[in-house]
Amino acid sequence: MALDYQILPGQEGDKNQRVLVNAVPRLMVDFYSAVFQKAGLVLDSLEPESTALTRSLVGKDPATCLIIDIGAERTNFFINDQGFPITHHTIETGGHKVDKLLQNALGVDKNVVEQIKHDVSMYAQIFPERTNGKFMEIIAPVVDPIIKEIEYSMDLFVSQSGYENRRPEKIILTGGASLLPNLSEYIANKFKLKCYVGDPWARVVYQDALKPVLNTIGPRMSVAIGLALRNVIQ
């Protein structure tokens, strides 16, 4: 394993020094190093997704929050406190499973599933009360494990020394599947917390005319933007 660490800011009344340790298999480090070498690029550094997501979605906000990155194959859960990721868990469920559920439920070809999700998402923004129940019922096999993992992450966080009786103040969604219709509202109602899709472009200057396009691809770009902001936002 390749190890790296960060000194975390102390909390009031805490006599212990907190240290965040990151451990990465050396095989993974060697793999990415070889990719950069073959591409003719100089590898400056490697850092975990949690750090990049924190940089692009949280910035300097010290509030305790839960970041949920819903990808194609898996979903990652990070609880941040004072701008640092404290916990990390992963489950193997994501957007591809949603596609299969919709394909089976609607009896359509897999090639049109993406268009259906886009159309339902646009419709849900106009008539959320008409799409919430049925759509959430279809994708329940994907959403239920996410709900259970949120509960587990919160319980694990408050069980750690120094974080007793503290819960995340908000939940930030990202990843390609975070735009599923009514998902943020469903999670917000379930946990009585503010839940929304994060905006990784919030700390990037761009032309206003690009905003509609950037909002569409933003959830898929959170890690990349966080990495690009390295040494720009500390």
C-alpha positions in Angstrom: 0.0 0.0 0.0 1.1 3.6 -0.7 0.3 5.8 2.4 -0.4 9.5 2.6 -1.7 11.6 5.5 -3.1 15.0 6.4 -3.2 16.8 9.7 -6.8 17.6 10.6 -7.8 20.7 12.5 -8.5 20.1 16.1 -11.9 20.5 17.8 -12.6 22.5 20.8 -11.6 20.6 24.0 -10.0 17.8 22.0 -6.6 16.9 23.4 -5.8 14.4 20.6 -4.3 15.2 17.2 -6.5 13.9 14.4 -4.7 12.6 11.3 -6.5 11.5 8.0 -4.6 8.6 6.5 -5.2 7.6 2.8 -4.1 4.1 1.7 -3.9 3.1 -2.0 -2.8 -0.3 -3.4 0.6 0.2 -5.1 -0.7 -1.8 -8.1 -3.2 1.0 -8.7 -0.4 3.7 -8.4 1.7 1.7 -10.9 -1.2 1.4 -13.3 -2.0 5.1 -13.5 1.7 6.0 -13.6 2.1 3.7 -16.6 -0.9 5.3 -18.3 0.5 8.8 -18.0 4.0 7.6 -19.1 2.6 6.0 -22.3 0.5 9.1 -23.0 3.7 11.2 -22.8 2.4 13.2 -19.7 4.2 14.0 -16.5 2.2 12.7 -13.5 2.2 15.5 -10.9 0.3 13.6 -8.1 -2.4 11.2 -7.3 -5.3 11.8 -4.9 -8.5 10.0 -3.9 -11.9 10.9 -5.4 -13.1 12.1 -1.9 -10.6 14.9 -1.9 -11.5 16.0 -5.5 -15.2 15.9 -4.8 -14.7 17.9 -1.6 -12.8 20.5 -3.5 -15.4 20.9 -6.3 -18.6 20.5 -4.3 -17.8 21.7 -0.8 -14.9 24.1 -1.0 -14.2 25.8 2.2 -17.6 25.2 3.8 -16.9 23.7 7.3 -20.4 22.3 7.7 -20.8 18.5 8.1 -22.2 17.1 4.9 -22.7 13.8 3.2 -21.6 13.5 -0.5 -23.2 10.6 -2.5 -21.5 9.9 -5.8 -23.9 7.7 -7.8 -21.9 6.3 -10.7 -22.7 3.7 -13.4 -21.6 0.6 -11.5 -21.2 1.7 -7.8 -22.2 4.4 -5.4 -19.7 6.1 -3.0 -20.6 7.7 0.3 -18.4 10.4 1.9 -19.1 12.3 5.1 -17.2 15.5 5.3 -16.4 17.7 8.3 -14.6 21.0 8.2 -13.7 20.4 4.6 -12.2 16.9 5.1 -13.6 13.5 4.2 -14.0 11.5 7.4 -15.7 8.3 6.3 -16.0 6.5 3.0 -18.2 3.5 2.0 -19.1 1.9 -1.4 -21.9 -0.3 -2.6 -22.1 -1.9 -6.0 -25.3 -0.3 -7.4 -25.7 2.5 -9.8 -27.0 3.9 -13.0 -26.6 0.7 -15.1 -28.9 -1.1 -12.7 -31.5 1.7 -13.1 -31.3 1.2 -16.9 -32.0 -2.5 -16.6 -34.9 -1.9 -14.3 -36.5 0.6 -16.6 -35.8 -1.6 -19.6 -37.6 -4.5 -18.0 -40.5 -2.5 -16.5 -41.3 -0.6 -19.7 -40.4 -3.4 -22.2 -38.2 -1.1 -24.3 -34.8 -1.5 -26.0 -31.8 -0.5 -23.9 -30.9 2.1 -26.6 -33.9 4.3 -25.7 -33.6 4.1 -21.9 -31.3 7.2 -21.7 -33.8 9.2 -23.7 -36.7 8.0 -21.4 -34.8 9.1 -18.3 -34.1 12.5 -19.8 -37.7 12.9 -20.8 -39.0 11.8 -17.4 -36.5 14.1 -15.6 -37.7 17.1 -17.7 -41.4 16.2 -17.0 -40.7 15.7 -13.3 -39.3 19.3 -13.0 -42.7 20.6 -14.3 -45.1 18.0 -12.6 -43.2 16.4 -9.7 -46.3 15.2 -8.1 -47.2 13.1 -11.1 -43.9 11.2 -11.4 -42.8 10.7 -7.9 -44.7 7.6 -6.8 -44.5 5.4 -9.9 -41.0 6.1 -10.9 -39.6 5.7 -7.4 -41.5 2.4 -7.2 -39.7 1.1 -10.3 -36.2 2.1 -9.2 -36.7 1.0 -5.5 -34.2 -1.9 -5.8 -31.5 0.8 -6.5 -32.8 3.5 -4.1 -33.4 1.2 -1.1 -29.7 0.1 -0.7 -28.7 3.8 -1.0 -31.1 4.8 1.8 -29.8 2.0 4.0 -26.2 3.0 3.4 -27.0 6.6 4.3 -28.3 5.4 7.6 -25.2 3.2 8.2 -22.8 6.1 7.2 -24.5 8.5 9.7 -24.5 5.9 12.5 -20.8 5.1 11.9 -19.9 8.8 11.8 -21.6 9.7 15.1 -20.1 6.6 16.8 -16.5 8.0 16.4 -14.9 9.8 19.2 -15.4 13.6 18.9 -18.4 13.3 16.5 -21.0 12.1 19.0 -24.5 13.6 18.5 -23.4 15.2 15.3 -25.2 14.5 12.0 -24.7 15.9 8.5 -26.5 19.1 7.9 -27.1 18.4 4.2 -26.7 15.7 1.5 -25.0 16.5 -1.8 -25.7 14.2 -4.8 -23.3 13.9 -7.7 -22.5 11.3 -10.4 -24.4 10.6 -13.6 -27.3 8.9 -11.9 -27.8 11.7 -9.4 -30.2 13.4 -11.9 -32.8 10.7 -11.5 -36.3 12.3 -11.2 -37.4 13.0 -7.7 -34.4 11.3 -6.1 -33.1 14.3 -4.2 -36.7 15.1 -2.9 -37.2 11.5 -1.9 -33.9 11.5 0.2 -34.7 14.9 1.7 -38.1 13.8 2.9 -36.7 10.5 4.2 -34.0 12.1 6.4 -35.5 15.6 6.9 -32.3 17.1 5.6 -31.6 19.4 2.7 -30.6 17.3 -0.3 -29.6 18.6 -3.7 -27.5 17.8 -6.8 -24.1 19.5 -6.3 -22.8 22.1 -8.7 -19.1 21.5 -9.5 -19.0 24.6 -11.7 -19.8 26.9 -8.8 -16.1 27.8 -8.4 -15.4 28.0 -12.2 -15.9 31.1 -14.4 -17.7 30.4 -17.6 -20.0 32.1 -20.1 -23.7 32.3 -19.1 -24.7 30.8 -22.5 -23.0 27.5 -21.5 -25.0 27.1 -18.2 -27.7 24.8 -19.6 -25.2 22.4 -21.1 -22.9 22.5 -18.1 -25.7 21.8 -15.7 -26.5 18.7 -17.7 -23.0 17.2 -17.6 -22.0 18.7 -14.3 -22.7 15.6 -12.1 -20.4 13.5 -14.3 -17.6 16.0 -14.1 -17.3 16.6 -10.3 -14.2 14.5 -9.8 -12.4 15.9 -12.9 -13.2 19.5 -12.0 -12.0 18.8 -8.4 -8.7 17.5 -9.7 -8.4 20.5 -12.1 -8.8 22.9 -9.2 -5.9 21.3 -7.3 -3.4 24.1 -6.4 -6.1 26.6 -7.4 -8.4 26.1 -4.4 -6.6 25.0 -1.2 
